[in-house]
Amino acid sequence: MKFFSFLNRSKKKVTQAENTISSLAPRVLTKKEDIEKIQPYLDKLKETIDAKGINNIALTGGYGSGKSTIIKTFRALHPENKYLNISLAAFNKKEDSPTDPQKSELERLLEVSILQQIFYHVKPEQIPESRFKRIINISKPRIWLISFGFITWLLCTILSFKYNYLNKINPATWNTNQYFDWFALFILLIAFSGIGIFSKLVIQLFSNSKINKVNIKGELELGENVNKSVFNEHLEEILYFFERTDFNVVIIEDLDRFDSTDIFTKLREINVLLNNSKLIEREINFLYAVGDSLFKDKKERVKFFEYIIPVIPFINSSNANEQLTNLIKDSGLEENIFTKEFISDVITFIDDIDMRLLINIFHEFVIYRDTLKPEFVKKPEELFSMITYKNIEPEDFADLNSRKGKLYNLISSKKTYTEQLLSKIDEEIKRKRERIHDLKQQSLSDIRELRAIYINYLLSELPENSFLNHSTRHLLDDDGFEKVIKGDLQYTRFIKDYGGYYPSGNLTLTLKFSEIENKVNPTHSYSSRLEIAKEKAENRIDALQADIEKLRLRKAEIESWELKRIFEEITLDEYLINFSNNALLRNLILNGYINENYNDYISLFHEGSITKEDLTFERNVKGGYPVQFNYKLHKIEGLLERIDLRYFSRESILNFDLLDFLGNNYDKYSNQYNAMIALLSNERENSIKFIDEYVKEEKTRPIHIFIEKLTAQWKDFFYYVTEESNFNRDKIDNYLRLMLSYTETQTILDHQNHDTLSEMIMTNPKFLSLVKKDGGQYHIFKIKEIIKGLNIKFDALDDPNEETKKLFDFVYQNNHYRITNRNILQMLTVYDEAIDLDTFNTKNYSCIKHSGQEHLINYIDQSINEYVESVYLKINDNIREEEQYLIELLNHSDIRDRNKKAIIERTETLIADISKIDDEEFRVFILIKNKVKRTWRNIFHLYQSQEGISEEIISYINIPENAQLLSSQNISLDKDENGKMLYFQMWKDVLASPELSIESFKTILNSSSHRIRIFPIEAMPDDRMEIMIKEKKFAFENKIYDQIDSDGKLRLKFLEAYKDELLMFDDKFEIDEEHVTEMLGSENYDADDINRILEIYEVADWDSHAFLSNLRSRLSRDPMINIDTNKILEATSVQQFDIYNVNILNNYFDKFNKSEIRSIVEDLKDEEYHKYLSVATKESLKLEHTTYNRELFELMKKHNYIGEKSREIKNGYQIFKNKETKVL
């Protein structure tokens, strides 16, 4: 069982192997979808073959259209028919116009070939009577059998005669008493059978004597009838053949290849004879597979055939994709072995290829690919294209090995195609170089023009009739203008004397260049304008140089272009004229499928100057397939001889071994090395990946030349490393170390981005120890040059050690560190160990000043604003600066205003003397922020500078603490040279300010005891005037009194406050009616005070309404006033107001007589009082229950002015007249 299983597996393997081969010959279609495509043809063939009377059928179609495939499939599907196949494939080129003898000879040969294929189609024993004799191959067993038979026959014949076996079979000799001799019969049968067989052979041999023989080449050798038609001569043989065989369908293919239609006539005649023969009792059909173009005359087509079936070609641009895909699938290759673009390009022009040619191209492709090894064939499309070219242009393909032919000339003329492009670039480079030259000249001209401006001003400032002892041309030069800057100029002045001018001798020009600069341009110095002029020219020159570099790279890129890329840029019709008739080949060339790498696909490799691995690398490079960077190369020198310089600009060239070899042999291979460096400078991810892996083996590679060339070639290489590569900081620092270690200083400064490089250096605290001290002093010098050239300002540095001390000193002494809290503290501790940290944090600037570190102090002074912003204002506890250094900071002109304000806002140190602050704005700001000591001196300084009381001064005093402290200080009464008390005036102005708060007003009012004689009383609010009056801040003068508000309220306050002074009756203050009137109304003046005044002043004539009203009011509430009753009565008459008058009556009742009482009562409004005065009235009086009525009631009752019945009742008082007493 195992054996049979093995056989079955072997059979399957063989079957699979066979299935992977697509024969060029027509094949039988077995797939359902394939059969469906040709089903109409199959049906029609079946129909026509079965039809009666249709015996000559034509299957027509172009070459490769699938006619033979249809026929073979039909045969497989219809085995009930017996098919005789005749194929007349010709491989000789047909002549365009054959001569008649040639045509006859061709027809004879065709007939012989057809006859041969007919009779050689069957075994000789099937047509034993045929006169066509063939060599019969007799097998060894048969030979032995014939030999044995012949010997047996010969022996039997001899025995027959020797033993007279003939008599034994004679009936006359038969005896019934004896047994029949069966052995004799057997011997005789064998003997006579052999004679019979021999007789048959003799008869057959001599019956067909006209044909001599058919030789081994298959050519008929004719006898005497050599000029007759072969078909006619052997018509009987043909009829005999079909009589003896059962073929009913004769398939004739490729007969159209000979452009002979006469043969169809003869075949049609034979078909008619066969179908009309009585010996052949079946229809025989001739099926012709011919091309459409065979018959030029349309009548001939229908004359030869009873039925024509046209065939549509199997392969064209619409289904070529499917056919090619099937070939790939059947061959077992990867389905995506060809790109979609390539398949699309091929099938677009597939009309140039028939199916069999496509199959053959594919077969050759598979064989070539396997022979060349798939790993060497990196671009299967290129190999397929070359095989296509081989099949379409076989002669030209063969010429490639001899370096000649159309394709070779096209490819080898590559330089010719790029000449025009390169010449344009060269012209552009030339123009830009000329522009650079012009700009340099223009730059010199601009500088001279700039200098001329300063020189012209200098000349204009010379004294009259003076001339410089230097030519203007000389002064415009570098050396001459240096003298102008230094002020090293001499001039001669000519003095007029006796009608002429005489030189006074050489004088030195005293005009400083800084003065010239300020006059010419106050905002920009000469040096800054010079830099601007240079920078403008340099920027334009740099841009042009960058353009030239790009053009050079473009030129190198063009030189490395493949044909495909070149043909995209140029007009190529003149170069492809030899391929104009074949669109497919033209397409393959234009799309780069046929290119300069053709040699890789037409020959086998043999190791010699390079190894197989080297060859693989070479093919990958030329094919544009990158390999691993660490791919091992062996014979690199031999490899370099095979790779042109143009390939060194392709990424596929990148290889560590190759770059190492080139670097170690730079003198010999500088062009290749530089090309690879230029490639690595293209800023692509793959390039930086190569560089990153390459530098890892720093110690084993020629890293010095690599880094030097890379940084020189790739401008801004380090910028890419830091900004684009996403490297971490350690890796960036390593690249920085490599550059500093292996690249010349000037190369770094000239070719790398200063900003990026500076940033990476400044932010690396370990920079001073980054580059190892392998170079000794050179190492230190190089680092110093880099730091100096980039003007590095380190963010932070590690503390120095023995190795880095010298560099650290260089950084410190040359100010190459940023002004930061950490850095300053570091410098102080490194160079002065006695630093108090608390002082550093609270009095930072003072701490620095006291340190005595001149380098640090000078550096901070030069960058004072940066120091303030970066350090001073960043230390939270830095608020107790010493006043001296605080003032120094605030007066420093280089510190920005906003920073000064920030210092003022945060400091706790108070400025003792604000006059030490130079800037008026900051004096005010200090006052606003309350950062000045509370003294009238500081306020007075601002008062003077601002020419009065400002809002800021008032805001400052409005702070309660400030006002309180100021109130404890007496205002100075010192006078100036004009006799003015300026401090006192300031104090008065402060008091007069409406913005001064009432609290501060009250507080500072006592800062001076000196009384005010002049004051803007009219503008002062009453409440403040009242306070000042109360505090007696004014001088006791009529002038002050007169300025007080005339409404009387404040005047009264004034008189009340100054009562003591007034009662002294000083001559400085004159009292009149108005003053007494106010005193009468004041509660502060008692009866004694009023009586004293009334005694001194004659008031009898005072009759003003105000006086009498105030007197009436005083009398009504004060019974102690000594005044004449007449004046009292006069006061009561001013206004009839019962309460006041009743009170006056009560207060002074004893002083009045009855008539005076009556007079007062008459003025009372109350009718009850009037009843009392009426004589006729007998009614009692009723007065309200009030205090003054009660007092009046008691007085009148006491003096018996009312009746005894008068009494106090519930709601008041009831008064009766006294009958015994006369009425008032």
Secondary structure, 3 states (H helix, E strand, C coil): CHHHHHHHHHHHHHHHHHHCCCCCCCCCCCCHHHHHHHHHHHHHHHHHHHCCCCCEEEEECCCCCCHHHHHHHHHHHCCCCCEEEEECCCCCCCCCCCCHHHHHHHHHHHHHHHHHHHHCCCCHHHCCCCCCCCCCCCCHHHHHHHHHHHHHHHHHHHHHHHCCHHHHCCHHHCCCCCCCCHHHHHHHHHHHHHHHHHHHHHHHHHHCCCCCEECCCCCEECCCCCCCCHHHHCHHHHHHHHHHCCCCEEEEECHHHHCCCHHHHHHHHHHHHHHHCCCCCCCCEEEEEECCCCCCCHHHHHHHCCEEEECCCCCCCCCHHHHHHHHHHHHCCCCCCCCHHHHHHHHHCHHHCCHHHHHHHHHHHHHHHHHHCCCCCCCHHHHHHHHHHHHHCHHHHHHHCCCCCHHHHHHHCHHHHHHHHHHHHHHHHHHHHHHHHHHHHHHHHHHHHHHHHHHHHHHHCCCCCEEECCCHHHHHCHHHHHHHHHCCCEEEEEEEECCEEEEEEEEECCCCHHHHHHHHCCCCCHHHHHHHHHHHHHHHHHHHHHHHHHHHHHHHHHHCCCHHHHHCCCCCCCCCHHHCCCHHHHHHHHCCCCCCCHHHHCCCCCCCCCCHHHHHHHHHHHHCCCCCCCCCCCCHHHHHHHCCHHHHHCHHHCCHHHHHHHHHCCCCCHHHHHHHHHHHCCCCHHHHHHHHHHHHHHHHCCHHHHHHHHHHHCCCHHHHHHHCCCCCHHHHHHHHHHHHHHCCHHHHHHHCCHHHHHHHHHCCCCHHHCCCHHHCHHHHHHHHHHHHHHCCCECCCCCCCCCCHHHHHHHHHCCCECCCHHHHHHHHHHHCCCCCHHHHHHCHHHHHHHHCCHHHHHHHHHCHHHHHHHCHHHCCCCCCCCHHHHHHHHCCCCCCHHHHHHHHHHCCCCECCHHHCCCHHHHHHHHHCCCECCCHHHHHHHHHHCCCCCHHHHHHHCCHHHHHHHHCCCCCCCCCCCCCCHHHHHHHHHHHCCCCCHHHHHHHHHHCCCCECCCCHHHCCHHHHHHHHHCCCECCCHHHHHHCCCCCHHHHHHHHHCHHHHHCCCCCCCCCHHHHHHHHCCCCCCHHHHHHHHHHCCCCCCCCHHHHHHHHHHHHHCCCCCCCHHHHHHHHCCCCCHHHHHHHHHHCHHHCCHHHHHHHHHCCCCHHHHHHHCCCCCCCEEEECCHHHHHHHHHHHHCCCCCCCCEEECCEEEECCCCCCCCC
